[in-house]
Amino acid sequence: MAKTILLVDDSAFMRTMLRDIFTKEGYQVVGESETGEDGLEKYMQLRPSLVTMDVVMLGEGGIKAVKDIIAHDPNAKLLMVSAMGQQGHVIEAIKAGAKGFIVKPFKPENVVAEVRRILG
């Protein structure tokens, strides 16, 4: 069965970049969200293998969304996507249950390596 991914990022450009990277590697992007709140709802519906989660978004930020998803599913696999200078947020997200992070701007091979590490 194909590994499924949910993209949560308020930037359509970033979601498109990630979708392209994942589909080229054989992953199936099953959903996209612009907010943490919608990301939680889509996670509950879709139960993807992995969620990429932007740290800073409008409304509920990525860290709160990570906490909410982990509260519903302690085994959820979340990969944080952060801009340079957001290391404090990344540490908070890892403590909340995220399994790893990638820093923007990112190289496709680094994204794929991190996803493979998390999904096993």
Buried (B, 14 or more C-beta within 10 A) or exposed (E): EEBBBBBBBBBEEBBEBBBEBBEEBEBEBBBBBBBBBBBBBBBEEBEBBBBBBBBBBEEBBBBBBBBBBBEEEEEBBBBBBBEEEBEEBBEBBBEBBBBBBBBBEBEBEEBBEBBEEBBE
